[in-house]
Amino acid sequence: MSEFVRSRTMPALPEVVFDQACDLGRLDSWLPRDLHVHPDSPPGVTVHEDRTGEDAAALVRVDKEELRMEWGTRETGRYTGWLQIAGAGGGTTEVTVHLTFFDEAHAPSDSAVEQALEQSLDRLAEEVRLRADAPEGPG
């Protein structure tokens, strides 16, 4: 089993960051470039991974009250993850992403996961910045 955690502070209110991060129709804007999420019957989604060319049945649960999103594969149990949003004061937000890979044989390398987490949080921060800078403001 491999676990990874990465956090990032973003200059926006928690609700703004949560809305951007947890919009199932816009996950591709910040997830690793080789993952593509296609909503099915909620909470079901299909995740296509370019690296393997495979589709995986997964579940995504979004809890707006707790500012949390959780996900994981359904049949295979290969991985799970969660994203937690928390106010950090002064109009900033702390975003934490946690991934667990249970099947080492199908897990990406540690360095690939670390790099993907860092790049994903960079892209999420940019999406949040663009939303906050839009003429109509957050919303």
Beta strands, then each sheet from edge to edge (+ up, - down):
strand 1: 2-10
strand 2: 35-39
strand 3: 44-49
strand 4: 54-63
strand 5: 68-73
strand 6: 79-89
strand 7: 92-101
sheet 1: 1+ 7- 6+ 5- 4+ 3- 2+
end
